[in-house]
């Protein structure tokens, strides 16, 4: 955009000053929409480009003057090696440096705009002479390189571009995955949205039990209304059939807990388990007998699971189950042998 300013001067009252404006943010946002992305290296890229181009123009402008004064002829007659190196350095500074810099910077996206009326995005990059180039696209126009390429994160309409996640403004950071999604990701998003809509058609558990919802977060168990009458709601209240305490030897270890403690039940083998830090205890929950433990871990236990092995020949036939223990750094699998002889 070009702006002409009239200078107030007594000698030349009609003198015009020519000023070039690199961009007008208001006009650009009016044309391309709201600015939702700013590259975190914008200032560095502009400074490098301006410095490279200015030095190249300065050297290129001095060449005719050096030729006119015969400096080039004197240099060529002085030493062929020094002359060749000087000419090569001059050409490299004049043409090579800005060209190599442009090869890297041409992929850099400085700004992204979003126009709500047309639901389109516009990426802004720079040409060799720092002229802005605008590339309009939709999420379906975004692709990814088939193989890892330097300074390339996305391919938009055939242009290899570099877009960083840190440049997106809030709340547009949450839409980053949507803006840069491939077709397969878009289909997955649509499928998830469809399933959410289907789930919303089912009644909530509160309405199924005909319990009034307060439509706001609350703490259960503080009022009588949190306990609906089983007679009015035709519900069968749960009753305690049998209670077996934790074996005394294992319960005594609870006082030594330092990090975490978890508990669960494996009904298929009729065992309860309790983890205290890095030690796992198991016992028969019906009678509270047959306590066992495993202390071969160095880190605290995060989760415990039991499954049947699905790889014939991997374990001996006597091993009917696999006990899986997960810690922050490793997963341990133990074979479980059941003594059916009593």
C-alpha positions in Angstrom: 0.0 0.0 0.0 1.4 3.4 -1.0 0.8 6.6 1.0 1.6 10.1 -0.2 2.3 12.8 2.4 2.5 16.5 1.6 5.5 18.2 3.4 5.1 21.6 4.9 8.0 23.6 3.6 8.4 27.3 2.9 10.6 26.7 -0.2 8.6 23.9 -1.7 5.1 24.0 -0.4 3.9 21.4 -3.0 6.7 19.0 -2.3 5.5 15.3 -1.9 7.1 12.7 0.3 6.7 9.1 -0.9 6.3 6.6 1.8 5.8 2.8 1.3 3.8 1.0 3.9 4.6 -2.7 4.2 1.0 -3.6 5.2 -2.2 -2.2 6.6 -3.6 -4.6 9.2 -7.1 -3.1 9.1 -7.4 -3.4 5.3 -6.0 -6.9 5.3 -8.3 -8.1 8.1 -11.2 -6.6 6.2 -10.3 -8.6 3.1 -9.1 -11.8 4.6 -10.8 -11.9 8.0 -9.6 -12.1 11.6 -5.9 -12.7 12.4 -5.7 -16.0 14.2 -2.0 -16.8 13.9 1.3 -15.0 14.2 4.6 -16.7 13.6 6.8 -16.6 16.6 9.8 -15.7 14.4 8.3 -12.9 12.4 10.7 -10.2 13.6 13.7 -12.4 13.1 12.7 -13.4 9.5 12.0 -9.8 8.5 15.2 -8.6 10.0 17.3 -11.3 8.2 15.6 -10.7 4.9 16.0 -6.9 5.0 19.6 -7.1 6.1 20.4 -9.6 3.4 18.7 -7.6 0.6 20.2 -4.3 1.7 23.7 -5.6 1.8 23.2 -7.3 -1.6 21.9 -4.0 -3.1 24.8 -2.1 -1.5 27.5 -4.4 -2.9 25.7 -4.5 -6.3 25.6 -0.7 -6.3 29.3 -0.5 -5.6 30.4 -2.7 -8.5 30.0 -0.1 -11.3 31.9 2.4 -9.2 34.7 -0.1 -8.6 34.8 -0.9 -12.3 34.8 2.7 -13.3 37.9 3.4 -11.1 39.7 0.4 -12.4 39.8 -1.5 -9.1 38.7 -4.7 -10.8 41.5 -4.5 -13.4 44.1 -3.9 -10.7 42.7 -6.8 -8.6 42.8 -9.2 -11.6 46.4 -8.2 -12.3 47.5 -8.6 -8.7 47.0 -12.3 -8.0 44.8 -14.8 -9.7 43.9 -16.7 -6.5 43.1 -13.6 -4.5 41.1 -12.2 -7.5 39.1 -15.3 -7.9 38.3 -15.5 -4.2 37.3 -11.8 -4.1 35.0 -12.1 -7.1 33.4 -15.3 -5.7 32.8 -13.7 -2.3 31.3 -10.7 -4.0 28.9 -12.8 -6.1 28.0 -14.9 -3.1 27.1 -11.9 -0.9 25.3 -10.2 -3.8 23.3 -13.2 -5.1 23.9 -16.3 -3.2 23.1 -15.2 0.4 19.6 -13.8 -0.3 18.8 -16.7 -2.6 19.8 -19.3 0.0 17.9 -17.4 2.7 14.8 -17.2 0.5 14.9 -21.0 0.0 14.5 -21.5 3.7 12.2 -18.6 4.5 9.8 -19.0 1.6 8.0 -21.8 3.5 7.6 -19.7 6.6 4.0 -18.6 7.4 4.0 -15.3 9.2 0.2 -14.9 9.6 -3.0 -16.8 9.1 -6.4 -15.1 8.8 -9.9 -16.6 9.1 -13.0 -15.2 7.3 -16.1 -16.4 9.0 -18.5 -15.5 6.2 -16.8 -17.8 3.7 -15.3 -20.2 6.3 -11.8 -19.9 4.6 -8.3 -19.4 5.9 -5.6 -17.3 4.3 -1.9 -17.9 4.9 0.7 -15.1 4.4 4.2 -15.8 3.2 6.9 -13.6 1.7 8.4 -13.5 -1.8 12.0 -13.0 -2.7 11.7 -9.2 -2.4 9.6 -9.3 0.8 6.3 -8.8 -1.0 3.4 -10.6 0.9 1.8 -13.6 -0.9 -1.6 -14.7 0.3 -2.8 -18.3 0.0 -6.5 -19.0 0.7 -7.5 -22.5 1.7 -10.0 -24.6 3.6 -9.3 -27.4 6.0 -9.8 -30.0 3.2 -7.0 -28.3 1.1 -4.4 -29.1 3.8 -2.1 -32.1 3.4 1.0 -33.5 4.9 4.3 -34.5 3.3 4.6 -38.2 2.6 8.1 -38.2 4.0 9.7 -35.9 6.6 11.1 -32.7 4.9 13.1 -29.9 6.5 11.0 -26.8 7.4 7.8 -28.4 6.1 4.8 -29.2 8.3 1.9 -28.9 5.8 1.2 -28.8 2.1 -1.5 -26.4 1.1 -2.6 -26.3 -2.5 0.9 -27.5 -3.6 2.8 -25.0 -1.4 5.1 -26.5 1.2 4.6 -24.4 4.4 5.9 -24.2 7.9 3.2 -23.6 10.5 4.0 -23.8 14.2 1.4 -24.6 16.9 2.7 -21.8 19.2 1.7 -19.1 16.8 -2.1 -19.6 17.1 -3.9 -17.2 19.3 -6.4 -18.4 22.0 -9.0 -19.7 21.5 -7.9 -20.6 18.0 -5.2 -22.9 19.5 -8.0 -25.4 20.2 -8.9 -25.3 16.5 -5.4 -26.0 15.3 -6.0 -29.7 14.7 -9.2 -28.9 12.8 -7.4 -26.4 10.6 -4.6 -28.8 9.7 -6.6 -32.0 9.6 -6.3 -34.4 6.7 -9.4 -36.0 5.0 -9.1 -39.1 7.2 -9.1 -37.0 10.4 -12.1 -35.0 9.2 -14.0 -38.2 8.6 -13.0 -39.3 12.2 -14.2 -36.0 13.6 -17.5 -36.3 11.7 -17.9 -39.9 13.0 -17.3 -38.9 16.6 -19.8 -36.0 16.3 -22.4 -38.5 14.9 -21.9 -40.8 17.8 -22.1 -38.0 20.3 -25.5 -37.0 18.8 -26.7 -40.6 19.0 -25.6 -40.8 22.7 -27.5 -37.6 23.5 -30.7 -39.2 22.3 -30.6 -41.7 25.2 -32.1 -40.6 28.5 -29.8 -39.8 31.3 -29.6 -42.1 34.3 -31.3 -39.5 36.5 -34.3 -39.3 34.2 -34.5 -43.1 33.9 -34.6 -43.4 37.7 -37.2 -40.5 37.7 -34.9 -38.5 40.0 -35.1 -34.7 39.6 -31.9 -33.1 38.3 -30.7 -29.9 39.9 -28.9 -28.9 36.6 -25.8 -27.8 38.6 -22.9 -29.5 40.3 -23.7 -30.8 43.7 -22.2 -33.1 46.4 -24.2 -36.3 46.8 -25.0 -37.8 50.2 -25.6 -34.5 52.0 -29.4 -34.4 51.9 -32.2 -36.9 52.0 -33.1 -36.1 48.4 -29.9 -37.9 47.3 -31.4 -41.2 48.6 -34.6 -42.0 46.6 -37.1 -44.2 48.3 -36.9 -47.8 47.1 -40.6 -48.3 47.6 -41.7 -45.4 45.4 -39.1 -46.0 42.7 -39.5 -49.8 42.6 -35.8 -50.3 43.2 -34.2 -53.2 45.0 -31.8 -52.1 47.6 -28.4 -53.8 47.7 -27.7 -55.8 50.8 -24.5 -57.0 52.4 -24.3 -60.8 52.0 -20.9 -61.4 53.5 -18.0 -59.2 54.8 -14.5 -60.6 55.1 -11.8 -58.4 56.7 -8.4 -57.9 55.1 -5.9 -60.3 56.6 -4.2 -58.9 59.7 -0.7 -59.3 58.3 -1.5 -57.4 55.2 -3.6 -54.7 57.0 -0.6 -54.0 59.3 1.5 -53.0 56.2 -0.9 -50.2 55.4 0.8 -48.1 58.1 4.0 -48.2 56.1 2.5 -46.7 53.0 4.5 -43.7 51.5 3.2 -43.1 48.0 0.0 -44.9 46.9 -2.4 -47.6 47.8 -4.9 -49.4 45.6 -7.3 -52.3 45.9 -9.4 -54.6 43.6 -11.0 -58.0 43.2 -10.3 -60.8 40.6 -13.6 -62.8 40.7 -12.4 -65.3 38.1 -9.7 -66.6 40.5 -11.6 -65.6 43.7 -8.8 -63.3 44.9 -8.6 -59.8 46.3 -5.5 -57.7 45.7 -4.0 -54.7 47.5 -1.0 -52.7 46.3 1.0 -50.7 48.8 3.7 -48.6 47.1 5.7 -51.2 45.1 4.4 -54.4 46.8 1.4 -56.4 45.6 -0.7 -58.6 48.0 -3.3 -61.2 47.1 -5.6 -63.4 49.2 -8.8 -65.4 48.9 -11.6 -62.9 49.6 -14.2 -65.5 50.7 -12.3 -66.8 53.6 -9.4 -64.3 54.0 -6.9 -67.1 53.7 -4.0 -67.9 51.4 -2.2 -64.5 51.5 0.6 -64.1 48.9 2.7 -61.1 47.9 5.1 -60.0 45.1 7.9 -57.5 45.9 10.1 -57.6 42.8 9.3 -54.0 41.7 11.3 -50.8 42.3 8.6 -48.3 41.4 5.2 -47.7 42.8 2.4 -49.7 41.4 -0.1 -47.8 39.3 -2.5 -50.5 38.0 -3.1 -54.2 38.2 -4.9 -56.4 35.8 -5.7 -60.1 35.1 -6.2 -61.7 31.7 -6.1 -65.1 29.9 -3.1 -65.6 27.6 -4.1 -65.7 24.0 -0.9 -67.1 22.6 -0.8 -70.9 22.6 2.6 -72.2 23.5 3.8 -69.0 25.1 3.3 -70.3 28.6 3.1 -73.7 30.2 -0.4 -75.3 30.2 -0.6 -74.9 34.0 -0.5 -71.1 33.6 -4.1 -70.2 33.2 -3.9 -66.4 33.7 -1.5 -63.5 33.3 -1.1 -61.0 36.1 -0.1 -57.6 34.7 1.4 -55.0 36.9 2.1 -51.5 35.6 4.5 -48.9 37.2 5.6 -45.5 35.8 8.6 -47.1 34.1 7.7 -50.7 33.2 5.0 -53.3 32.8 5.5 -56.7 34.4 3.6 -59.8 33.5 3.5 -62.8 35.9 2.1 -66.3 35.1 -0.6 -67.3 37.6 -0.8 -71.0 38.6 -4.0 -72.2 40.4 -3.9 -75.1 42.7 -7.2 -76.9 42.1 -6.3 -79.8 44.5 -7.2 -77.7 47.5 
